Amino acid sequence: MKKKLYFAIIVLLAALICFISCEKNDVKHDDTDNNAAVPSDEISESAAITEENSTVTQNDSSKADDTDKPTVFFTSDISPEGLVKIYNALNFTPTGKVAVKISTGEPPSSNYLRPELIKDLVQLVDGTIVECNTAYGGSRASAAMHKQVAKDHGFTDIAPFDLLDEEGETEWPVTGGTRLDRAIVGSHAENYTDWIILSHFKGHAMAGFGGAIKNVAIGMSSPSGKVYVHTAGTKTSGSIWYNDQDAWLEALGEMVTGVRDHVGTEHIIYINVMNRLSVDCDCDGNPAEPDMHDIGILASTDPVALDQACVDLVYNAPDSASLQRRIERQNGVHTLEHAEKIGLGSRTYTLVSIDE
């Protein structure tokens, strides 16, 4: 009887020791997971809007002081008033002739930013709406056709419209990159002192997503400049299709550094409107119908921070699976990785709501 009692006591003690050991291991495992480094090929930031006060917060694992991060302003008010308000938040003071770079949109039914949304802002800065012709054909491949599209879509009713490449192109140097040595832009770009890059954020069949960086890199390029960027600096004529995906994504950011360096950082700002979030670009005349909700308008003086914030908001949206798949299929985040590497901007940022 005593032997059985001793045996039972020993079994109970062994079970207790095992239980304590397992608890310690579980705690250690949780700590390790919480401090694990985020892989470099994943989204580096996680933005969320708190319901209590509509303040946008940033979950940032780095130890950098917030004052070192570029600011990205946010409003959920997608309206003419909201667009003007977020522009004013940037405290941007144009010193000369203002170009407002948009996409005029490919007919018949692309999701370009409507004139009634942007009119107040464009007129506030006495801006000229600017674009370049396409390199892939379509309804905007020549000056005459493109001007007709701009008229049909209502842009000529709200402001002067200028095709930057109507009278040729010019080259601005690109330094610090590995793909491009120049940006080939429409020659009329030299006529403007200040730039508002007003972009419709959405998906893109080739780049994964299109935001501020693509609106400059492809949108300001002449047709030959578009080929030059699409083919990562290997040619200036022929097809825009290229077999090295990462190379052409890297070229996007490099082209923008050439524009920024030429016009001056203090003379260019970037605004992204996150509505009609299709997986397809505004260069697609028959895009997929959006299957996620509108998010808001974001603005910054840093194009990398701005596009990264938009990507982060997409990944935090509960109904964004389609757009996430499009971004990942094309490795779209690599554009931001390389752009940060060459000094175009920062993927780490502070997101500030201007909503009351």
N, C-alpha and C positions, 0 to 999 in steps of 0.2 A: 504493500500500500504506500509506504514511504517513498519507494522508488518511483511509483507512478506520480506521486505529488511533486517530487524533485524534477521529474521529466517535464511535467506540465509547466512548472515555474520557469525552467530553462527555455521552453518553447515560447512562453509569453515574453520573456526578456529579449529573445532573439527577434521576435516580431516587432517589439517596441523599438529596438535599435535600428531595424530595417526601415520602419516608418519615419523615424527622425532623419535618417540618412537620405531617404527619398525626398523629404520636404526640403532639405538643404539644397539638394541637386536641382529641384524645381525652381527655387528662388534664384539660384545662380544662372539657370538657363534663361529665365525671364530677363535678368539684368543684361545678359549677353545679347539677347534679341533687341532690347531697347537701345543699346549702344552700337548696334551693328552699323557699319558704313553702308551708305546707299550706293549700289553699283553705278558706275559712270554712265551707263547707257540707259538709265532710268530718269524719269522726271525728277529734277533736283529740288523742287519746291512744292509745297502743298498749301494752296490758298483756300480760305473759307470765309464766308460772310456770316457773322453771328446774327441770330434773329433778334436778340435783345435790343441792340442799338444800331443795327445796320452798319457797324464798323467792320472794315475788312481787316482780318488778322493774317499774320504770316507765320507758318510753322517752319522755322529755319534751324537746321541742325548745326550751322556754322557758328563760330564764336565772334564773328565780326560785329563791330558796333553798328547799330542801325543807321547812325549818321553817315556811315561809309557806303550805304546802299543807295542806288538810285530810287527815286520815288515814282510809283505808278499810281495815278489817280483813277478812281472808279466811281461810276454812277450807274444805278439801275434804270435811270430815266432816259430811255431811248426816244428822244424828242428833239425838236429844234432848240428848245430851251435847255435841255440837258447837254446838248452838244456845245452850245455857247458857254455854258457854265463850266464844263470840264476844260474847255480851251482857256478860259480865264484863270483856272486854277494853276496853269503852267506859268503865269506871269510872263508871257512871251510878248515882246515889243518889236514888231517889224520895223526895220529902218529904211526899207525901200520897196520895190515892187514885189508883191506877194504872189507866188504860185501855189495853187491848191491842187495837189496831185491826187487824182481819183482814178478809178476804172470806169469807163463809160458803159461797159457791159456789152456782151455779145447778144444780138437779137436771136430768137424772139422773146425769150423769157428768163434771162439770167437775173441774179439777185443783187445787182448793183445798188449802191446807195442812192435812194431817190432824191431828186432835186428839192422836193418839199422838206426833206429832213435836213439837208446841208445848206439851204439857201441863206438862212440868217447868219450862219458863221461866215460863209463866203463873202457876203455883202458887208459884214462887220469889218473885215480886214481889207475891203476893196480888192478882193482877190481875183485872179484869173485862173479858171479851171484849165489844167494842162494834162495832156496825154501824148502817147506815141503810137504809131501804127504797129500792127501785129506782124509776126514773122511766120505765121502758120496759115495764112489765108483768112477766110471768113469775111464778115461784113465790115471789118475795120482795117483792111490790108492796104488801102490807098487813102490819100488825103480826102478826096471827094466823097468816098463812101463813109469814111470815118466821121467827117463833118455832118453828114446826113444822119448817122446814128446819134451823134451828140444832140442834134436838133430834135430828132424823133423822141429821144429819151428825156427831153426837157431841159437839158443843161444850158443851152444857149439862151433860154428865157430868163435865167437867173444871174448870168455873169458872162463876161467875155470868155471865149474858148480858143485855146491855142494848141495846135499840134506841134510839139517841140521839134519833130523831125521833118516838118513839111518842106523846109529848105536845106535839108542835109543834116549832117552830124558833126560832132566834135569829140575830142578825146581828152579825158582827164586822167592823170596818173593814179595808179593803185600801187601802194607800197605795203610791205609787211605780210603779204600773202604767199601762197604757193601755186595758185591756179591762174590768176590774172595779173597783168601788168598795166592795164588801163580800163577805164570805164568809157564805153562808146555811147554817148547820149545825144539826143536831138539838139541841134545847134541853137535853137531858141532858148535852151536852158541857161545860156549865158546872159539872157536878158532879165533874169530875176535875182533879187538879192536874198529874199526870204522864202522859206518853203514850209508848207503844212502838208505832211504826208497823211492823207485822210483815206483810211483803208477799211474795206469790209473784210472782217476776219471770217474765214470759212475753210473748208477742206480744199485739197487740190490733187488732181490725178497724178501729177508728177512730183510735186514737192511735199505732199502729205498735208500741208496746210499753207494758206496764204495770209500774210499779215503785212506789217509795216516793211519788213525786210524785202519781201517779194515785190511789193508795190513800188519800191525804189529800184531794185536790181533788175527786174524785167520791165516794169512800167515806165521807167525813165530812159531805158535803152532804146536806141533806134532799132529797126529790124536786124541789121547786121550785128548790133550790140547784143540783141536778144540771143542770136545764134551763138555769139561769143561766150555769153554767160552759160547758156544751156549746155554747151559742149566743153565747159571748163577751160576756156581759153585756147582751144585747139583749132578753131576755124571761125570765119565770119560770114560764111554763106552756106547754103544748103539746108539740110534738115536740122531741126532743133533736137531730134532724138539722139540720146547719147547712152552708151552702155556702162558708164561708171557712175552709179547713182550718188555715192558719197562725194565724188569729185565735183559734180555740178551743184550739189547742195553747198559745198564749201565756196564755190564761185559766187553764190548769191550774196553771202556776207562780205566777201572781198570787194565786190562791185560797190556795195553801200559804203565801205570805208573810203573809196575814191570820191564818191559824191560828198560825204561828210567832210573830208579833208579839203575839198575844193571850195565848198560854200561856207564852211566854218560851223563848228558845233553850235554856236550861239545863234545861228540863222536857220535852224531846222528843228521842227518838232514833229511828233508822231501821235496820231489818234487812230484807234481801232474801234470799229463798231461791231459788236457781237450780236447781230440779229440775222434771221434767215440763215441759220447755220447748216447749210447743205454740206455734203461731203465733196461737192464739186465747186469749181472755181467760177467766177463771173465771166471768164473767157469761154465758158460752156453755155451755148445758147439754149440748151435743154437740160438743165441740171437736175439731179435727184431732189425730190421734195425733202425739205428738212424734217427730221424726225426727233428733234430735241427743241427745248424751249429757248427763247431769246435770253441773253444774260445781261448785257449792259454796254456801256461805252468806257473805254480805258484810254489814258493818255500819259505820255512821258517824253522826256528829252532823250531817253535811252531806248533805241529800237529793240535791242536784245531783251532788256527787262520787260518791255511792253509785250512782245510776242510770247515770251516765256510765261508771263502772267496770264495771258489769254489761253495758252495751252494748259496751264494749271487749272484754270477755271473750267475748262472743258473736262479735264480728268476728274474734277470734283462734282460735275453735274451728274445726276442719277440717270439721265436719259441720253447719254452721249456715246454709247457703245459703237455706233456706226462711225462717228468721226474719229474716235480713238483708234479703231481698226485702220482707217485710212491713213492716219498719221504714222502708225507703227509699220504698216505695210511698206511705206516709202522711206522709213527711217527719218522722218521729218525733223525730229529733235536734233539730228546731227547738224543741221543748219545753225542752230543756236550754240551747240557745243563749239563748232569751229569759229563762229563769229565772236564768241567770248575769248577764245584762245588767241585770236589775232588783235584783240583790243577794241572791237567795235562797241562792246558794252558788257553788261553783267547779267548773268542768269539769276543772281541773288538780288532781291529787291524788297522794298517796303510798299505794301499795297494800302492806299489810303482812300477811304470812302469820302465823297463830298456830299453824300445824301444826309439830310437833316434827320 
